[in-house]
Amino acid sequence: MQSRDKILAVDDDVVDIRIVERLLGAKYNLRTASTGEQALEIATDFQPDILLLDNMLPGIDGREVCQQIRANSRLRHTKIIMVSGKTMASERVEAYEAGADDYITKPFDEDELLAKIRVYLRLKSVEEVDQFKTNVLTLLGHEARTPLNGLIGSAEMLMSEENIDAEEQKLFILMVYNSAKRLHSLFEKAMLLSSLKSGKQQFNMEPAELCEVVREAICKIAPKTSVRNIKIQEQFDADPTVCLDKNEIKRTITAILDNAVRFSPPDGSVTVGISSDNEDVCLSVNDQGEGIDSDYLPHVFDELSDPDIDHHSEGHGLSLAIARQVVLQHNGTIIAESTKGSGTTVTVRLPITVPSELAHSEI
């Protein structure tokens, strides 16, 4: 299963919104808004691939929305198609200057709109892959040095020392193993993230009890919680059955928990909560760490988001980026909220209902 491309349509004309829903609702993951303020609020969490933006809106107009979207680094790859009833060249120029990628006039030709959407989805994908390749090369240039030095240094010692005793030999072999394992993990994560971002990763969607998946993830990080004497507290207000890829969601929850444990003080606690409503299930993980700087918080799920790349932890800045991609592929959302000195809460929301395209497939 691959997630559907996401489109946010913004228009205060109910008739135009209904036309867009008829055209795009079945094929794409479509959300709508009627004001610029609503559009900005939805876009931050939804992160649409395409923004169909009416130029004339109540409150904040289309050009202002366009400018704010372009100023948001999390939405830097979103393609904006401005929609307007005005056909003057000056209107088009103003839209392009505000950051729009294209301009289409009302009443729009349906085939033209569909063609533009396909073109900009391909363009967005190419840009993201190119940016990711650049990021990975940067990451490898920094992160591969330490394990490679460990491999080469330990191997040289083993080869040069003729009278090395058994204990020293075991130590150097362990250093070789740990360095190779760390390097292997780096490449595995990079390859997985690449597959996720390109849409090539296949998901095995099936009903699963979320509480069970969470408890399996908690067991997986038990050695780390034991070393630091971190207590995992469960606050499960529901035990929902959700359509998901169990292995990938468990990987995601494990990464979030691992991050919470690493940044919690010794003898502290991490609280895991589960709740649900008629549409979504909510998983939250709260730690008692020092919190995240406000400047860094919007980028915590970006690959290479660590502001000090030369001193990355073994997470390589990829685990949480993978977690976000997995959640997005489930048509869910993931956010981090934090106040410096007061801990961090990561919240994942997943739809309970089975997507229509899966109803008769792998389930």
C-alpha positions as CSV (number, residue, x, y, z in Angstrom):
1,M,0.0,0.0,0.0
2,Q,1.2,3.5,-0.8
3,S,-0.3,6.6,0.7
4,R,-2.3,9.0,-1.5
5,D,-0.8,12.3,-2.5
6,K,-2.2,15.1,-0.4
7,I,-4.0,18.2,-1.7
8,L,-5.3,21.1,0.3
9,A,-8.0,23.2,-1.6
10,V,-8.7,26.6,-0.2
11,D,-11.8,28.5,-1.5
12,D,-14.7,30.4,0.1
13,D,-17.0,29.5,-2.7
14,V,-18.9,26.3,-1.7
15,V,-19.7,25.4,-5.3
16,D,-16.0,25.5,-6.3
17,I,-15.1,23.4,-3.3
18,R,-17.7,20.8,-4.4
19,I,-16.3,20.7,-7.9
20,V,-12.8,20.1,-6.5
21,E,-14.1,17.4,-4.2
22,R,-15.8,15.6,-7.1
23,L,-12.6,15.8,-9.2
24,L,-10.0,14.9,-6.7
25,G,-11.7,13.4,-3.6
26,A,-11.6,9.8,-4.8
27,K,-7.9,9.7,-6.0
28,Y,-6.2,12.0,-3.6
29,N,-6.1,12.6,0.1
30,L,-8.0,15.9,0.0
31,R,-8.7,18.5,2.6
32,T,-10.4,21.8,2.3
33,A,-10.5,25.2,3.9
34,S,-12.6,28.3,3.3
35,T,-10.2,31.0,4.8
36,G,-6.5,31.8,4.7
37,E,-6.3,31.3,8.4
38,Q,-7.7,27.8,8.2
39,A,-5.4,27.0,5.3
40,L,-2.3,27.9,7.3
41,E,-3.5,26.0,10.3
42,I,-4.2,22.8,8.3
43,A,-1.1,23.0,6.1
44,T,1.3,23.0,9.0
45,D,0.2,19.5,10.2
46,F,-1.2,18.1,6.9
47,Q,1.8,19.1,4.8
48,P,0.1,19.0,1.5
49,D,1.9,18.1,-1.7
50,I,-0.3,20.5,-3.7
51,L,-2.0,23.6,-2.5
52,L,-5.0,24.8,-4.6
53,L,-5.3,28.4,-3.4
54,D,-8.0,30.9,-4.3
55,N,-6.6,34.3,-4.6
56,M,-9.6,36.2,-3.2
57,L,-10.3,35.0,0.4
58,P,-11.9,36.6,3.4
59,G,-9.3,37.7,6.0
60,I,-5.9,36.8,4.8
61,D,-5.9,36.7,1.0
62,G,-4.3,34.1,-1.2
63,R,-1.1,36.1,-1.8
64,E,-0.5,36.4,2.0
65,V,-1.1,32.7,2.5
66,C,1.3,32.0,-0.3
67,Q,4.0,34.1,1.2
68,Q,3.6,32.5,4.7
69,I,3.7,29.0,3.2
70,R,6.9,29.9,1.4
71,A,8.4,31.1,4.7
72,N,7.7,27.8,6.4
73,S,10.6,25.4,5.9
74,R,8.5,22.4,6.6
75,L,6.4,23.3,3.5
76,R,9.3,24.2,1.2
77,H,8.4,21.5,-1.3
78,T,4.7,22.2,-1.4
79,K,3.5,23.2,-4.9
80,I,1.1,26.1,-5.0
81,I,-1.4,26.5,-7.8
82,M,-3.2,29.9,-7.4
83,V,-6.8,29.9,-8.6
84,S,-8.5,33.2,-9.5
85,G,-11.3,34.6,-11.5
86,K,-9.1,37.4,-12.7
87,T,-7.3,37.0,-16.0
88,M,-5.1,40.1,-16.0
89,A,-1.3,39.5,-16.5
90,S,-0.6,41.7,-13.5
91,E,-2.6,39.3,-11.3
92,R,-0.5,36.4,-12.5
93,V,2.8,38.3,-11.9
94,E,1.7,39.2,-8.3
95,A,0.9,35.5,-7.7
96,Y,4.3,34.4,-9.0
97,E,6.0,37.1,-6.9
98,A,4.2,35.8,-3.8
99,G,5.6,32.3,-4.5
100,A,3.0,30.5,-6.5
101,D,4.2,27.8,-8.9
102,D,1.4,28.2,-11.3
103,Y,-1.8,30.1,-12.0
104,I,-5.2,28.9,-13.3
105,T,-8.3,31.0,-13.9
106,K,-11.9,30.3,-13.0
107,P,-13.9,28.6,-14.4
108,F,-11.0,26.2,-14.8
109,D,-10.9,23.5,-17.4
110,E,-11.0,20.2,-15.4
111,D,-8.6,18.4,-17.7
112,E,-6.1,21.2,-17.4
113,L,-6.3,21.2,-13.6
114,L,-5.8,17.5,-13.4
115,A,-2.8,17.7,-15.8
116,K,-1.2,20.5,-13.8
117,I,-1.6,18.5,-10.6
118,R,0.1,15.4,-12.1
119,V,2.9,17.6,-13.4
120,Y,3.6,19.3,-10.1
121,L,3.3,16.1,-8.1
122,R,6.1,14.6,-10.3
123,L,8.2,17.8,-9.9
124,K,7.8,17.8,-6.1
125,S,8.9,14.2,-6.0
126,V,12.0,14.9,-8.1
127,E,12.9,17.9,-5.9
128,E,12.5,16.0,-2.7
129,V,14.6,13.1,-3.9
130,D,17.3,15.4,-5.1
131,Q,17.3,17.2,-1.8
132,F,17.4,13.9,0.1
133,K,20.4,12.7,-1.9
134,T,22.3,15.8,-1.0
135,N,21.3,15.4,2.6
136,V,22.4,11.7,2.7
137,L,25.8,12.6,1.1
138,T,26.3,15.2,3.8
139,L,25.3,12.8,6.5
140,L,27.6,10.0,5.2
141,G,30.4,12.5,5.0
142,H,30.1,13.2,8.7
143,E,28.6,10.0,10.2
144,A,30.7,7.4,8.4
145,R,34.0,8.7,9.7
146,T,33.7,7.5,13.3
147,P,32.7,3.8,12.5
148,L,35.2,3.7,9.6
149,N,38.0,4.9,11.9
150,G,37.0,2.3,14.4
151,L,37.1,-0.4,11.8
152,I,40.4,0.6,10.3
153,G,42.1,1.4,13.6
154,S,41.1,-1.9,15.2
155,A,42.0,-3.9,12.2
156,E,45.4,-2.3,12.0
157,M,46.1,-3.1,15.6
158,L,45.1,-6.7,15.1
159,M,47.3,-7.0,12.1
160,S,50.4,-5.2,13.6
161,E,50.5,-6.7,17.0
162,E,52.1,-10.1,16.9
163,N,52.0,-10.8,20.7
164,I,48.5,-9.5,21.4
165,D,46.9,-11.4,24.2
166,A,43.4,-12.9,24.0
167,E,41.7,-10.2,26.1
168,E,43.0,-7.4,23.9
169,Q,42.1,-9.4,20.8
170,K,38.5,-9.7,22.0
171,L,38.4,-6.0,22.7
172,F,39.6,-5.1,19.2
173,I,37.2,-7.6,17.6
174,L,34.4,-6.1,19.6
175,M,35.4,-2.6,18.4
176,V,35.4,-3.9,14.8
177,Y,31.9,-5.4,15.3
178,N,30.4,-2.3,17.0
179,S,31.8,0.0,14.3
180,A,30.5,-2.3,11.5
181,K,27.1,-2.6,13.2
182,R,26.8,1.2,13.5
183,L,27.8,1.7,9.9
184,H,25.3,-1.0,8.7
185,S,22.5,0.7,10.8
186,L,23.3,4.0,9.1
187,F,23.0,2.6,5.6
188,E,19.9,0.6,6.5
189,K,18.2,3.7,7.8
190,A,19.2,5.8,4.8
191,M,17.9,3.2,2.4
192,L,14.6,2.9,4.2
193,L,14.1,6.6,4.4
194,S,14.9,6.9,0.7
195,S,12.3,4.1,-0.1
196,L,9.7,5.9,2.1
197,K,10.2,9.3,0.6
198,S,10.1,8.0,-3.0
199,G,6.9,6.1,-2.3
200,K,8.4,2.7,-3.1
201,Q,8.1,1.2,0.3
202,Q,5.2,-1.3,0.5
203,F,3.0,-1.6,3.6
204,N,1.2,-4.7,4.8
205,M,-2.0,-3.1,6.2
206,E,-4.1,-5.2,8.6
207,P,-6.2,-4.7,11.7
208,A,-4.1,-4.6,14.9
209,E,-4.6,-3.7,18.5
210,L,-2.5,-0.6,19.1
211,C,-2.0,-1.3,22.8
212,E,-0.3,-4.6,22.0
213,V,1.9,-2.9,19.4
214,V,2.9,-0.2,22.0
215,R,3.7,-2.8,24.6
216,E,5.9,-4.7,22.2
217,A,7.8,-1.5,21.5
218,I,8.2,-0.9,25.2
219,C,9.7,-4.4,25.6
220,K,12.1,-3.7,22.8
221,I,13.6,-0.7,24.6
222,A,13.6,-2.4,28.0
223,P,17.4,-2.8,28.1
224,K,17.9,1.0,27.8
225,T,15.2,1.8,30.3
226,S,16.8,-0.6,32.7
227,V,20.3,0.9,32.4
228,R,19.0,4.4,33.1
229,N,16.3,3.3,35.6
230,I,13.6,4.9,33.5
231,K,10.0,3.9,34.3
232,I,7.5,3.6,31.4
233,Q,4.0,4.6,32.7
234,E,1.0,3.5,30.6
235,Q,-2.1,5.6,30.4
236,F,-4.3,3.7,28.0
237,D,-7.8,5.1,28.0
238,A,-8.8,3.0,25.0
239,D,-7.7,-0.3,23.3
240,P,-8.5,0.5,19.7
241,T,-8.1,-1.8,16.7
242,V,-6.4,0.2,13.9
243,C,-5.6,-0.6,10.3
244,L,-1.8,-0.4,10.1
245,D,1.4,-2.0,9.2
246,K,2.3,-3.5,12.5
247,N,6.0,-3.8,12.0
248,E,6.4,-0.3,10.7
249,I,4.3,1.3,13.4
250,K,6.2,-0.6,16.0
251,R,9.4,0.7,14.5
252,T,8.0,4.2,14.7
253,I,6.9,3.9,18.3
254,T,10.2,2.3,19.3
255,A,12.1,5.3,17.8
256,I,9.9,7.8,19.7
257,L,10.3,5.9,22.9
258,D,14.0,5.5,22.4
259,N,14.3,9.3,21.9
260,A,12.2,10.0,25.0
261,V,14.4,7.6,27.1
262,R,17.7,9.0,25.9
263,F,16.7,12.6,26.8
264,S,15.0,11.8,30.1
265,P,17.0,12.2,33.3
266,P,18.1,9.0,35.1
267,D,15.5,7.6,37.5
268,G,12.9,9.6,35.6
269,S,9.8,8.4,33.8
270,V,8.2,8.4,30.3
271,T,4.4,8.4,30.0
272,V,2.7,6.7,27.1
273,G,-0.9,7.5,26.5
274,I,-3.6,6.1,24.1
275,S,-7.0,7.6,23.5
276,S,-9.5,7.6,20.6
277,D,-12.6,9.2,19.2
278,N,-14.9,8.3,16.4
279,E,-12.3,9.1,13.7
280,D,-8.8,8.9,15.1
281,V,-6.6,7.2,17.6
282,C,-4.1,9.3,19.5
283,L,-0.8,8.0,20.9
284,S,1.3,10.4,23.0
285,V,4.8,10.0,24.5
286,N,5.8,12.5,27.2
287,D,9.3,12.7,28.7
288,Q,10.8,14.7,31.5
289,G,13.9,15.9,29.7
290,E,15.2,19.4,29.2
291,G,12.9,20.1,26.3
292,I,13.7,21.3,22.8
293,D,14.8,24.7,21.7
294,S,11.9,26.6,20.0
295,D,14.1,27.2,16.9
296,Y,14.8,23.5,16.5
297,L,11.3,22.2,17.3
298,P,9.8,22.6,13.9
299,H,12.6,20.5,12.3
300,V,12.8,17.7,14.8
301,F,11.3,15.2,12.3
302,D,13.6,16.3,9.4
303,E,16.5,14.2,8.4
304,L,19.8,15.9,9.3
305,S,17.8,18.1,11.6
306,D,20.5,18.1,14.3
307,P,21.9,21.7,14.4
308,D,25.3,20.2,15.3
309,I,25.8,17.6,12.6
310,D,29.4,17.1,13.6
311,H,28.3,15.7,16.9
312,H,25.3,13.5,15.9
313,S,24.2,10.8,18.3
314,E,23.9,7.2,17.0
315,G,20.4,8.0,15.9
316,H,22.0,9.7,12.8
317,G,19.1,12.2,12.7
318,L,17.2,9.6,10.7
319,S,15.1,7.6,13.1
320,L,12.5,10.3,13.7
321,A,12.5,11.3,10.1
322,I,11.6,7.6,9.3
323,A,8.9,7.7,12.0
324,R,7.3,10.8,10.3
325,Q,7.3,9.2,6.9
326,V,5.7,6.0,8.2
327,V,3.0,8.0,10.0
328,L,2.4,10.0,6.8
329,Q,2.1,6.8,4.8
330,H,-0.7,5.8,7.2
331,N,-2.5,9.1,6.4
332,G,-1.7,10.2,10.0
333,T,0.0,13.1,11.6
334,I,3.0,13.4,14.1
335,I,3.9,16.5,16.0
336,A,6.3,17.4,18.8
337,E,5.4,20.0,21.5
338,S,8.0,21.2,24.0
339,T,8.9,23.9,26.3
340,K,12.6,24.3,27.2
341,G,13.1,22.8,30.7
342,S,9.7,21.1,30.8
343,G,10.0,18.0,28.7
344,T,8.7,17.0,25.3
345,T,5.5,15.4,24.1
346,V,5.3,13.6,20.8
347,T,1.8,12.9,19.5
348,V,0.8,10.5,16.7
349,R,-2.7,10.5,15.3
350,L,-3.9,7.7,13.1
351,P,-7.2,7.2,11.3
352,I,-9.3,4.4,12.7
353,T,-11.3,3.8,9.6
354,V,-9.9,1.6,6.8
355,P,-9.0,3.6,3.7
356,S,-11.3,2.7,0.8
357,E,-8.5,1.5,-1.4
358,L,-7.5,-1.1,1.2
359,A,-10.9,-2.4,2.0
360,H,-10.6,-5.2,-0.6
361,S,-6.9,-5.6,-0.9
362,E,-4.5,-6.8,1.8
363,I,-6.9,-6.9,4.6
